[in-house]
Amino acid sequence: MKIKLNGEDLELQDGAVLSDICTKLGIDSKGVAFAIDSEVIPRDEWASTKLAEGTDVMMIRAVCGG
């Protein structure tokens, strides 16, 4: 299935959940936040937030520095 991640297509397996995005991209979940339809999803809900074809997800990564 394809979702939109920050405006780009991302292919995930059917039945994927939000936490699967970090696994797919090989990134650490620390310093990352996700929003679906402009609503931030709490970290403790990532493993239970199922994604559907075409879901629009925004990923925000914290950056240190000034």
Secondary structure by P-SEA (a helix, b strand, c coil): cbbbcccbbbbbccccccaaaaaaaccccccbbbbccccccccccccccccccbbbbbbbbbbccc
